[in-house]
Amino acid sequence: MNSETEGGGGMRCFTPGQTVQRRDMWHDQVWSTQALRVIDDSATALVTAMWPGAEVRVPDSYARSRRSAHMAERGDVIRQLAAGTWTLTDTCWQDTVLVLWRPPHTYFSVNAFYTVDGGDGGTRLRNWYINFERPSVRRGQGFDTFDLFVDLVVDADLSTWNWKDEAEYAQARRLGIVDDSEHAQVDAARDQALAWVTERRGPFAEAGWWAAWRRDSTWPTPTFARIAR
C-alpha cells in the first residue's frame, strides 16, 4: 500500500480498537517504534493510546540513558543517531497511561500522561506533553514520523508550562539532524502549540473531558503481534 500524507484526500482511516504502529524514521532507518491502540480517527486528529506493558522498540543507548543520571549518555544517543550506528532493543512501556492526539499537518502532537491509581485501571491526568515531531505519513500498519527532541510540558490544569530537552535540540542542530528549514518549522510550531495552551484550543478546549477520561480495563494491551499485516 502506498504511503499517504496525513490529512490527504485519500487518507487511510484507522478503526477504533485497531492496533497500529508508530515509527520514528531517520532517513530509511527505524529509530524507534511503538504499538498503539486507536481510540478515534477523524479529520481533526488521530487519537491513540498505550499503557504499561505495551510493546516498544528503542535504541539500546536510549534505554541505557533512561536508567542513568548521566547527561553525557543522552548526548551519546544523539551522536549515534547522526552517525546511523544504533541498535534497537525490545522493551515495554512503563508507569503511565499515554493518550496521543495527533492533528494532521502539524509539527507537534499533544500527549496526555495519566498516572495509574491502584489495580482497577483507574487513572489521573498527570500532565500534558507537547511533542515536537515531523508531520505523520500514514502506512497500512500505522504511521511514520520523527521526534524533534524539544518538548513543552504543561501542568494538568494548564496553569503553568516549561520547555524540556533544549540541550538535546541544540545538539541535534549542531549535528545537522535538524537543519535550518526544519528549525523554522519547529519555531512556528512552538508558537502555535503555546497559543493552543493559552487560548484553550485544540484538545485543551475540552480539558475537563480529558481529565475525566478513563481507559477501559478490558482493552487488550497493544503489541506488535496484534498489528494487522
VMD Tcl script that draws the C-alpha trace (Angstrom):
set ca {
  {0.00 0.00 0.00}
  {1.31 3.47 -0.84}
  {2.15 5.82 1.99}
  {-0.22 8.75 2.42}
  {0.49 12.12 3.98}
  {-1.84 12.61 6.92}
  {-4.89 14.63 6.05}
  {-4.59 13.99 2.28}
  {-7.59 13.38 0.07}
  {-7.08 9.62 0.12}
  {-6.23 9.43 3.82}
  {-6.48 5.95 5.24}
  {-8.75 5.81 8.29}
  {-7.94 3.50 11.16}
  {-10.66 1.69 13.10}
  {-11.21 2.35 16.83}
  {-9.79 -0.62 18.72}
  {-7.24 -1.37 15.99}
  {-3.59 -1.75 16.98}
  {-1.26 0.38 14.87}
  {2.46 1.06 14.86}
  {4.13 4.44 15.22}
  {7.61 4.51 13.70}
  {10.16 7.28 14.15}
  {12.16 7.17 10.94}
  {15.58 8.69 10.34}
  {16.09 8.55 6.58}
  {15.21 4.91 5.81}
  {16.07 3.51 9.26}
  {13.68 2.87 12.14}
  {14.80 4.93 15.13}
  {12.02 3.75 17.46}
  {8.57 2.18 17.26}
  {5.52 1.80 19.48}
  {2.41 -0.39 19.44}
  {-0.67 1.81 19.98}
  {-4.42 1.29 20.28}
  {-6.60 3.53 18.10}
  {-9.17 5.48 20.14}
  {-10.51 7.67 17.34}
  {-9.57 8.72 13.82}
  {-11.11 11.78 12.19}
  {-10.20 14.78 10.07}
  {-9.38 16.61 13.33}
  {-6.90 14.15 14.81}
  {-5.77 10.56 15.12}
  {-6.07 9.61 18.79}
  {-4.18 6.57 20.09}
  {-3.21 5.19 23.49}
  {-0.69 2.96 25.20}
  {-0.21 1.84 28.80}
  {2.16 -0.28 30.90}
  {3.06 -3.45 29.05}
  {2.59 -2.02 25.54}
  {5.47 -3.10 23.31}
  {8.05 -0.60 22.11}
  {11.46 -0.74 20.45}
  {14.06 1.92 21.21}
  {17.78 2.38 20.58}
  {19.81 0.41 23.10}
  {21.74 3.56 24.01}
  {18.46 5.36 24.79}
  {17.33 2.52 27.05}
  {20.63 2.78 28.94}
  {20.34 6.56 29.24}
  {16.88 6.19 30.79}
  {18.45 4.11 33.55}
  {21.30 6.56 34.09}
  {21.52 10.00 35.65}
  {24.47 10.99 33.44}
  {23.55 13.58 30.81}
  {26.59 12.54 28.74}
  {24.77 9.33 27.86}
  {21.88 11.37 26.43}
  {24.40 13.06 24.18}
  {25.69 9.68 23.01}
  {22.18 8.79 21.84}
  {22.03 11.78 19.51}
  {25.56 11.20 18.23}
  {24.60 7.62 17.32}
  {21.55 8.93 15.50}
  {23.66 11.33 13.43}
  {26.11 8.52 12.61}
  {23.37 5.95 11.89}
  {25.00 3.43 14.25}
  {22.27 2.50 16.73}
  {20.82 -0.92 17.60}
  {17.17 -1.38 18.57}
  {16.15 -3.23 21.70}
  {12.72 -4.64 22.63}
  {11.12 -3.29 25.77}
  {7.72 -2.28 27.19}
  {6.06 0.98 28.13}
  {6.08 1.55 31.88}
  {4.43 3.52 34.67}
  {1.89 5.73 32.83}
  {-1.09 5.61 30.52}
  {-0.45 7.81 27.48}
  {-3.01 9.21 25.04}
  {-1.59 10.77 21.87}
  {-3.64 13.37 19.96}
  {-2.06 13.73 16.50}
  {-3.56 16.50 14.30}
  {-2.83 16.47 10.55}
  {-0.02 18.51 9.01}
  {1.37 19.88 12.29}
  {4.92 19.66 13.59}
  {3.69 18.51 17.01}
  {1.37 16.11 18.79}
  {-0.42 16.62 22.11}
  {0.12 13.87 24.66}
  {-1.78 13.37 27.90}
  {0.04 11.39 30.62}
  {-2.04 9.63 33.28}
  {-0.82 8.02 36.47}
  {-2.16 4.56 37.26}
  {-4.00 4.62 40.59}
  {-4.48 1.18 42.09}
  {-5.06 -2.13 40.35}
  {-8.53 -1.39 38.96}
  {-7.34 0.52 35.90}
  {-8.13 3.92 37.43}
  {-6.09 6.86 36.19}
  {-5.45 10.53 36.95}
  {-4.26 13.14 34.47}
  {-0.69 13.95 35.50}
  {0.36 16.44 32.82}
  {0.25 17.37 29.16}
  {3.29 16.92 26.96}
  {3.53 18.60 23.56}
  {5.96 16.58 21.49}
  {7.52 18.36 18.51}
  {7.84 15.96 15.60}
  {7.52 15.77 11.83}
  {4.02 15.58 10.29}
  {2.86 11.98 10.07}
  {2.88 9.85 6.95}
  {0.37 7.00 7.08}
  {1.11 3.41 6.18}
  {-1.04 0.30 6.06}
  {0.12 -0.70 9.56}
  {0.24 2.74 11.14}
  {2.16 5.96 10.61}
  {5.70 7.33 10.42}
  {7.08 10.50 11.97}
  {10.30 11.63 13.65}
  {10.73 13.12 17.11}
  {12.47 16.51 17.01}
  {13.73 16.44 20.61}
  {12.33 19.62 22.13}
  {9.09 19.38 24.15}
  {6.64 21.58 26.04}
  {5.45 20.18 29.39}
  {2.16 21.62 30.65}
  {0.56 21.13 34.06}
  {-2.71 19.20 34.15}
  {-4.72 22.35 34.93}
  {-2.95 24.30 32.13}
  {-1.75 26.90 34.62}
  {2.00 26.61 34.02}
  {4.37 25.12 31.45}
  {8.07 24.73 30.76}
  {10.30 23.79 27.83}
  {12.16 20.49 28.00}
  {15.23 18.99 26.26}
  {16.51 22.26 24.83}
  {20.11 20.99 25.17}
  {19.32 17.88 23.10}
  {17.64 20.04 20.47}
  {20.68 22.32 20.29}
  {22.94 19.28 19.85}
  {20.71 17.97 17.07}
  {21.03 21.36 15.38}
  {24.83 21.29 15.65}
  {25.00 17.77 14.18}
  {22.74 18.66 11.27}
  {19.87 16.39 12.31}
  {17.58 19.44 12.42}
  {18.52 21.75 9.54}
  {17.63 25.43 9.15}
  {14.44 24.72 7.22}
  {13.13 22.28 9.81}
  {14.24 24.59 12.63}
  {11.97 27.27 11.15}
  {9.10 24.78 11.15}
  {9.75 23.93 14.80}
  {9.87 27.61 15.78}
  {6.49 28.20 14.12}
  {5.09 25.06 15.77}
  {6.28 26.28 19.19}
  {4.25 29.47 18.78}
  {1.20 27.54 17.54}
  {1.31 24.98 20.35}
  {1.74 27.61 23.07}
  {-1.17 29.59 21.62}
  {-3.32 26.46 21.82}
  {-2.50 26.16 25.53}
  {-3.05 29.79 26.44}
  {-6.18 30.19 24.30}
  {-7.60 26.73 25.22}
  {-7.71 25.48 21.64}
  {-7.42 22.00 20.16}
  {-7.73 19.33 22.86}
  {-7.23 21.98 25.55}
  {-10.71 23.31 24.76}
  {-12.02 20.06 26.29}
  {-9.56 19.80 29.16}
  {-12.31 18.67 31.54}
  {-13.17 15.71 29.31}
  {-9.52 14.73 29.15}
  {-9.15 14.95 32.93}
  {-12.15 12.59 33.33}
  {-11.03 10.15 30.63}
  {-10.50 6.54 31.75}
  {-9.13 3.55 29.90}
  {-11.35 0.51 29.65}
  {-9.51 -2.12 31.72}
  {-10.71 -4.85 29.31}
  {-8.79 -3.40 26.37}
  {-6.03 -5.73 25.17}
  {-2.52 -4.37 25.64}
  {-1.05 -3.09 22.34}
  {1.58 -5.48 21.00}
  {3.32 -5.76 17.65}
  {1.71 -9.19 17.16}
  {-1.73 -7.51 17.16}
  {-0.90 -5.21 14.25}
  {-2.73 -6.32 11.10}
  {-0.41 -7.43 8.35}
}
mol new
graphics top color blue
foreach p $ca { graphics top sphere $p radius 0.5 }
foreach p [lrange $ca 0 end-1] q [lrange $ca 1 end] { graphics top cylinder $p $q radius 0.2 }
display resetview
